[in-house]
């Protein structure tokens, strides 16, 4: 875990980090980076088998882990998950709102239910987590990190549902930073670029076009879950104690070239699926 080369291994010792959607992908990578730095970890998701496997991976770091099956769209279930984690690990110091859903869909073919599903998971789910975590975060003067996306500030083809949801998340983050700063609570968003080995990269890009994708990234590589985990660790650390209300883009500079390559690749993938 590269994060331990740059931060003390006990940086988050005695702290509790709760990650929604923590059973896989970027969110699990974030959880592992905090675990490597001594934090106790709580994760929630919709699939217990996946959560159990991820919890075992996290315990390999020597940390205490609480895994709870909960859908972020269900505020009561999420509240119960937070209470369980508090009882087992203590009040949370860091909340990572990472649960998300995505798929390619032309706006004219996207159903109201499809649009609502993504908004409910991403935006409503992030609000439910934020609101239910307030008392614990107020007690610890904690930090909230939202996993956002480039669709929040730049239009991407076939992503109208995601763009609306993620833009809402980033504005909610700024409102929370504004209102809850008086309680010592900080809030920031992280925008990942294309991250290797994740469901998002698999769903939204064609593996056959990987060379073109890498060529379009100024740093000439795709990201890793550790890139996002390290950004999260920094933003939750005392080094970032005066940073709040910010959208931190961690994408190798991909956004500097716009969304044209994504749009072309997404269109090709949709056509291939229809054939």
C-alpha positions in Angstrom: 0.0 0.0 0.0 1.8 3.1 -1.3 0.0 5.4 1.2 2.2 4.1 4.0 5.3 5.4 2.2 4.0 9.0 2.7 2.0 9.0 5.9 2.7 7.6 9.3 1.1 4.1 9.7 -0.7 5.3 12.8 -2.1 8.6 11.3 -5.7 7.5 11.8 -5.2 5.1 14.8 -8.2 5.2 17.0 -10.3 6.9 14.3 -13.4 5.4 12.7 -14.0 5.7 8.9 -17.4 4.8 7.5 -17.5 4.1 3.7 -20.8 3.7 1.9 -20.6 1.3 -1.0 -17.4 0.1 0.6 -17.7 -3.5 -0.7 -15.9 -3.0 -3.9 -14.1 -0.8 -6.4 -12.9 2.7 -5.6 -14.7 2.8 -2.3 -13.0 -0.4 -1.1 -9.7 1.0 -2.2 -10.3 4.1 -0.1 -11.2 2.0 2.9 -8.0 0.0 2.5 -5.9 3.1 2.4 -7.4 4.3 5.7 -7.0 0.8 7.2 -3.3 0.9 6.2 -3.0 4.1 8.2 -4.5 2.5 11.4 -8.2 3.5 11.1 -11.1 1.3 12.2 -13.3 0.8 9.2 -17.1 0.4 8.8 -18.6 -0.4 5.4 -22.1 -0.8 4.0 -23.6 -2.1 0.8 -26.4 -4.1 -0.6 -24.7 -7.5 -1.0 -23.6 -9.3 2.2 -21.3 -11.8 0.5 -19.4 -9.0 -1.1 -19.2 -7.1 2.2 -18.0 -10.2 4.1 -15.1 -10.7 1.5 -14.2 -7.1 1.7 -14.2 -7.1 5.5 -11.8 -10.0 5.5 -9.5 -8.0 3.2 -9.6 -5.0 5.5 -9.0 -7.1 8.7 -5.7 -8.2 7.1 -4.4 -4.7 7.9 -4.9 -5.5 11.6 -7.8 -3.1 11.9 -11.3 -3.6 13.4 -14.0 -3.8 10.8 -17.8 -3.5 11.0 -19.7 -4.5 7.8 -23.4 -3.9 7.6 -25.9 -4.6 4.8 -27.7 -1.4 4.1 -29.1 0.4 1.0 -28.2 4.1 1.1 -31.7 4.9 -0.3 -33.2 3.6 2.9 -32.5 6.2 5.6 -33.7 4.1 8.4 -31.4 1.2 7.4 -28.5 3.6 7.1 -29.2 5.1 10.5 -29.2 1.6 12.0 -25.9 0.8 10.3 -24.3 4.0 11.7 -25.6 3.1 15.2 -24.1 -0.4 14.9 -20.7 1.0 13.7 -20.7 3.5 16.6 -21.4 0.8 19.1 -18.6 -1.4 17.8 -16.0 1.1 16.7 -16.9 4.4 18.3 -18.2 7.6 16.6 -17.1 8.2 13.0 -14.4 10.6 12.3 -14.6 10.3 8.5 -17.7 9.6 6.3 -17.0 8.6 2.7 -20.1 8.8 0.6 -19.2 6.5 -2.3 -22.3 4.4 -3.1 -23.2 5.1 -6.7 -24.9 3.7 -9.8 -24.2 4.3 -13.5 -24.9 3.0 -17.0 -24.9 4.4 -20.5 -28.2 5.6 -21.8 -29.3 8.1 -24.4 -31.5 10.7 -22.8 -34.4 10.0 -25.2 -34.4 6.3 -24.2 -33.8 6.8 -20.5 -36.8 5.9 -18.4 -38.0 8.0 -15.5 -37.2 5.0 -13.3 -33.7 4.7 -14.6 -33.1 8.4 -14.0 -34.6 8.2 -10.5 -32.6 5.2 -9.6 -29.3 6.9 -10.2 -30.4 10.1 -8.5 -31.7 8.1 -5.5 -28.5 6.1 -5.0 -26.0 8.9 -5.7 -27.7 12.1 -4.5 -30.4 11.0 -2.0 -28.1 8.2 -0.7 -25.3 10.8 0.0 -27.8 13.1 1.7 -29.1 10.2 3.8 -25.6 9.3 4.9 -24.7 12.9 5.6 -27.8 13.7 7.6 -27.6 10.5 9.7 -23.9 11.0 10.4 -24.3 14.5 11.7 -24.4 13.9 15.4 -21.3 11.6 15.3 -19.4 14.0 13.1 -20.3 16.9 15.3 -18.9 14.9 18.3 -15.6 14.2 16.5 -15.4 17.4 14.5 -15.1 15.1 11.6 -14.8 15.1 7.8 -17.1 14.1 4.9 -15.7 13.0 1.6 -18.0 12.6 -1.4 -17.0 10.6 -4.5 -18.1 12.7 -7.4 -17.4 12.5 -11.1 -16.4 14.7 -14.0 -20.1 14.5 -15.2 -20.9 17.0 -12.4 -19.2 19.9 -14.2 -18.8 18.8 -17.8 -21.5 17.3 -20.0 -20.9 13.7 -21.1 -23.0 12.0 -23.7 -25.5 9.4 -22.4 -24.9 10.5 -18.8 -27.7 12.9 -18.2 -28.8 11.0 -15.1 -25.3 10.8 -13.6 -24.5 14.5 -14.4 -27.6 15.6 -12.6 -26.9 13.4 -9.6 -23.2 14.3 -9.2 -23.7 18.0 -9.8 -26.3 17.8 -7.0 -23.7 16.1 -4.8 -21.1 18.7 -5.3 -23.5 21.6 -4.5 -24.8 19.7 -1.5 -21.1 19.3 -0.4 -20.6 23.1 -0.6 -23.8 23.7 1.4 -22.8 21.3 4.1 -19.3 22.9 4.2 -20.9 26.3 4.6 -23.5 25.3 7.2 -21.6 22.8 9.3 -18.2 24.5 9.4 -19.3 26.0 12.7 -19.4 22.5 14.2 -15.8 21.8 13.0 -17.1 19.5 10.2 -15.3 19.7 6.9 -16.7 18.5 3.5 -15.0 18.0 0.2 -15.5 16.1 -3.0 -13.1 13.9 -4.9 -13.5 13.5 -8.7 -11.8 10.3 -9.9 -10.7 9.9 -13.5 -10.7 6.5 -15.3 -9.6 4.0 -12.5 -8.1 0.7 -13.5 -9.9 -2.5 -12.5 -13.2 -0.9 -11.6 -16.8 -1.5 -12.7 -17.0 2.1 -13.8 -14.1 1.8 -16.3 -15.5 -1.5 -17.6 -19.0 -0.1 -18.1 -18.0 3.2 -19.6 -15.0 2.5 -21.8 -14.0 0.0 -24.5 -11.0 -2.1 -23.5 -10.0 -2.2 -27.2 -9.6 1.6 -27.1 -7.5 1.7 -24.0 -4.4 3.1 -25.8 -6.5 6.0 -27.1 -7.8 6.6 -23.6 -4.3 6.7 -22.1 -3.1 9.0 -24.9 -5.9 11.5 -24.0 -4.7 11.7 -20.3 -1.9 14.2 -19.8 -0.2 12.0 -17.3 -0.4 9.1 -19.8 -1.8 6.5 -17.5 -5.1 5.4 -16.0 -5.6 5.9 -12.3 -5.6 3.3 -9.5 -7.8 3.0 -6.5 -4.8 3.9 -4.4 -4.6 7.3 -6.2 -8.1 8.1 -4.9 -7.4 6.5 -1.5 -4.4 8.7 -1.0 -6.3 11.8 -2.0 -9.0 10.8 0.6 -6.4 10.2 3.3 -4.8 13.6 2.6 -8.2 15.4 2.7 -9.1 13.7 6.0 -5.8 14.4 7.6 -4.6 17.4 9.7 -2.6 18.5 6.6 -5.9 19.5 5.1 -7.5 21.0 8.2 -8.2 24.3 6.5 -9.6 22.8 3.3 -13.4 22.6 3.0 -16.0 23.1 0.3 -13.6 22.0 -2.5 -13.9 19.7 -5.5 -10.6 17.9 -5.8 -10.1 16.5 -9.3 -7.9 13.4 -9.3 -7.9 12.3 -12.9 -4.4 12.8 -14.3 -5.6 15.9 -16.1 -8.2 14.1 -18.2 -10.7 16.9 -17.8 -8.4 19.4 -19.5 -9.2 17.8 -22.9 -13.0 17.8 -22.4 -15.4 14.8 -22.9 -15.2 14.3 -26.7 -13.2 11.1 -26.5 -15.6 9.7 -23.9 -18.6 10.7 -26.0 -17.3 8.9 -29.1 -16.3 5.8 -27.2 -19.6 5.6 -25.4 -21.5 5.9 -28.7 -19.5 3.1 -30.2 -20.2 0.9 -27.2 -23.9 1.6 -27.4 -24.0 0.7 -31.1 -22.0 -2.5 -30.5 -24.5 -3.6 -27.8 -27.4 -3.0 -30.1 -25.9 -5.1 -33.0 
